Amino acid sequence: MLPSSTVENYLKAIYSAQRAIGESALVPMGQLASALDVVPGTATTMVKALSESGLVRYEPYAGVRLTPAGDKLAALVLRRHRLVELFLVQVMGMSWAEVHDEAEHLEHAVSDRLIQRMDEMLGFPTVDPHGDPIPNADGGVPERAYHTLLECPLGQPVRVARVADQDADFLRFIEQSSLMPGEAIVVVSRDAAADSVAIEGRDARRIVIGARAASKLLVDQ
């Protein structure tokens, strides 16, 4: 099976789901269908074809998991996507809140040669504008340990490293709040009753965000 855009989208969705639930776990077919906005029967038909091509391991009534070949191909799709996002932001001057949808289309069209040239022009970056890791040319992904704002130590300086949500409105909120990757902040307090987190950021600016938003901001020290 040649890797069409549909194949690549399925592999990418399985890849992302595996990393959320555990790489050794099977991704439920209902979850996969929901992520791709298709009915379960459509997802099952496609997964069976991917299984016959050696890209996934499918267990009826249990779920699906990528094979090593499928995992590498999915990582390379993500590599194209994230390099395109960074190129659109750094070279084309687009907002980081706008580039996800553009990259969804372009990731299937750009050649390996063009991706290599983009990588060189950008200085061989390791993360995209949202802090997501960029797989290398062999499909390897650097693993890093992060904490969310719900877990990191109180009163200690940390750095926003990654934003785990591509929603444009959320990204604009993060930008307006000066919480983009690279920003130094301190989590001042957490209020479980109010589901909120108080943060001190740039110029000692104090802001309060909801716990749901705080769970999507990953930091390191």
Disulfide bonds with the S-S distance in Angstrom:
none
